[in-house]
Amino acid sequence: MNIKSPKLIAVFSGFDLKLYEARGIKITSTLEMPPLAFEKHTRHEKHEGLYRKSSGPASEFEPHTSPADIDHLNAARIIVDYLEKVLGNPPDKYRELIVIGEPKILGYFRKHATPKIAHLITKSVAKNLTHHDVHAVESAAFDS
């Protein structure tokens, strides 16, 4: 792998994404990006009977997935779609992709990553560093 070829570092949490470009083991720039349209999922109310009790058999079919899990799943899809655009324009600009994110959303990201993105991932770090400075991101990305 060429040391001078740029690396893309993606740092994300539930509703936040930051992209950095690095050369060698030093972050050289923060990439400007448009705001992404993350949507928050609203919780459906449980079925209630006449006396405010959960209705019988119908309440057993309530969804077992929490709204936060649905939000993370949708955010991971949006992040994957956006990274596809960044990695394809211009093609082959980045030779490596380092992903840093919350453990849960990182799992959803890996699940929905396209083969092109999965092939470029050289390191993944399960930490939420979206609100940290560049030095913290640099040390997480390049320190073993």
C-alpha positions as CSV (number, residue, x, y, z in Angstrom):
1,M,0.0,0.0,0.0
2,N,1.4,3.4,-1.0
3,I,2.0,5.6,2.0
4,K,1.2,8.7,0.0
5,S,-2.1,7.5,-1.2
6,P,-4.9,9.2,0.7
7,K,-7.0,7.4,3.3
8,L,-10.6,8.2,4.1
9,I,-11.6,8.2,7.8
10,A,-15.3,8.0,8.6
11,V,-16.4,8.9,12.1
12,F,-20.0,8.3,12.9
13,S,-22.6,8.0,15.6
14,G,-26.4,7.7,15.5
15,F,-27.1,11.0,13.8
16,D,-23.7,12.5,13.0
17,L,-21.0,11.8,10.3
18,K,-17.6,13.4,9.9
19,L,-15.1,12.6,7.1
20,Y,-11.4,13.2,7.3
21,E,-8.6,12.7,4.7
22,A,-5.3,11.4,5.9
23,R,-1.9,10.7,4.4
24,G,0.5,8.4,6.2
25,I,-0.5,8.6,9.8
26,K,-1.6,12.2,9.8
27,I,-5.0,13.7,9.2
28,T,-4.6,16.4,6.5
29,S,-8.1,17.8,6.1
30,T,-11.7,17.6,7.1
31,L,-14.0,17.0,4.1
32,E,-16.9,19.4,3.7
33,M,-20.2,17.6,3.3
34,P,-23.9,18.5,3.1
35,P,-26.1,17.7,6.0
36,L,-27.5,14.1,5.8
37,A,-31.2,13.5,6.2
38,F,-31.3,11.3,9.3
39,E,-34.9,10.5,10.4
40,K,-35.9,9.6,13.9
41,H,-38.4,6.7,14.2
42,T,-41.5,7.3,16.3
43,R,-42.8,4.6,18.6
44,H,-46.1,3.1,17.9
45,E,-48.5,3.0,20.8
46,K,-49.5,-0.4,22.2
47,H,-52.9,-1.7,21.6
48,E,-55.1,-0.9,24.6
49,G,-58.5,-2.3,25.5
50,L,-61.4,-0.7,27.3
51,Y,-59.7,-0.6,30.7
52,R,-56.3,0.6,29.5
53,K,-54.9,-2.9,29.6
54,S,-52.9,-4.4,26.8
55,S,-55.3,-6.3,24.6
56,G,-54.9,-10.1,24.6
57,P,-53.2,-11.9,21.8
58,A,-52.7,-8.8,19.6
59,S,-50.2,-7.3,22.1
60,E,-48.0,-10.3,21.7
61,F,-47.3,-9.3,18.1
62,E,-45.9,-5.9,19.1
63,P,-42.5,-5.2,17.5
64,H,-39.5,-6.4,19.5
65,T,-37.1,-3.9,17.9
66,S,-36.6,-0.7,19.8
67,P,-37.0,2.6,17.9
68,A,-33.3,3.4,18.6
69,D,-32.3,0.2,16.8
70,I,-34.4,1.2,13.8
71,D,-32.8,4.7,13.9
72,H,-29.3,3.2,13.9
73,L,-30.2,0.8,11.0
74,N,-31.5,3.7,8.9
75,A,-28.5,5.9,9.8
76,A,-26.1,3.1,8.7
77,R,-27.9,2.8,5.4
78,I,-27.6,6.6,4.8
79,I,-23.9,6.6,5.8
80,V,-23.2,3.7,3.4
81,D,-25.0,5.5,0.5
82,Y,-23.1,8.7,1.2
83,L,-19.7,6.9,1.4
84,E,-20.5,5.2,-2.0
85,K,-20.8,8.7,-3.5
86,V,-17.6,10.0,-1.9
87,L,-15.6,6.9,-2.8
88,G,-16.9,7.0,-6.4
89,N,-16.1,10.6,-7.1
90,P,-13.3,10.5,-8.5
91,P,-13.0,6.7,-8.6
92,D,-10.1,5.1,-6.9
93,K,-9.0,8.3,-5.1
94,Y,-9.0,6.5,-1.7
95,R,-7.1,3.2,-1.2
96,E,-8.1,2.7,2.4
97,L,-11.2,3.4,4.6
98,I,-11.0,3.6,8.4
99,V,-14.3,3.5,10.2
100,I,-14.8,4.7,13.7
101,G,-18.3,4.5,15.3
102,E,-20.6,3.5,18.1
103,P,-20.5,-0.3,18.5
104,K,-24.1,-0.8,17.6
105,I,-24.2,1.4,14.5
106,L,-20.8,0.0,13.4
107,G,-22.4,-3.5,13.3
108,Y,-25.3,-2.2,11.2
109,F,-22.7,-0.4,9.0
110,R,-20.8,-3.6,8.4
111,K,-24.0,-5.5,7.6
112,H,-25.1,-2.9,4.9
113,A,-21.6,-2.1,3.5
114,T,-21.4,-2.8,-0.2
115,P,-18.6,-5.0,-1.4
116,K,-16.7,-1.9,-2.7
117,I,-16.8,-0.4,0.8
118,A,-16.1,-3.6,2.6
119,H,-13.0,-4.2,0.4
120,L,-11.6,-0.7,1.3
121,I,-12.0,-1.0,5.1
122,T,-8.6,-1.6,6.7
123,K,-9.5,-0.8,10.3
124,S,-12.6,-0.3,12.3
125,V,-12.7,1.1,15.8
126,A,-15.8,0.8,18.1
127,K,-15.8,4.2,19.8
128,N,-18.0,7.3,19.6
129,L,-15.6,10.0,18.6
130,T,-17.9,12.3,16.7
131,H,-17.5,15.2,19.2
132,H,-13.8,14.8,19.8
133,D,-11.0,16.7,18.2
134,V,-8.8,15.7,15.3
135,H,-6.0,14.4,17.6
136,A,-8.3,11.9,19.3
137,V,-9.5,10.6,16.0
138,E,-5.9,10.4,14.7
139,S,-4.8,8.4,17.7
140,A,-7.8,6.0,17.5
141,A,-7.3,5.5,13.8
142,F,-3.5,5.0,13.7
143,D,-2.5,3.7,17.2
144,S,-2.7,0.0,17.6
